[in-house]
Amino acid sequence: MRKGIFLTLIIIFFLTSSLFALTPAQEQELFKNIGEIRGQLYQINKRFEAVDKRFDDMNKRFDQLHTFLWILSGIFTTLVAVVIGFAYWDRRTILTKQKKRQD
């Protein structure tokens, strides 16, 4: 059964391949078109490489910006902690002096 199906497929393949035989002029035109397509694909690949390079540059820039924002948030947090610490120290000092005056 399998041999019969396989032979049938081979016969169909050979019959259809002979129907699509190309003349030498058609083959030359086909090869010329394939060459043009390859040239266009080469140009498209170059464009994609340029776009990829731009994306890489943008990723580097975003990484720099991300690092800069972390630095700014660290500075802001430090300043807030210092101001709160200074206010606490100042109030404690004033209250200590006030208690000494009352005694």
Secondary structure, DSSP 8 states (H G I E B T S, - for coil): -HHHHHHHHHHHHHHHHHHT---HHHHHHHHHHHHHHHHHHHHHHHHHHHHHHHHHHHHHHHHHHHHHHHHHHHHHHHHHHHHHHHHHHHHHHHHHHHHHHH-
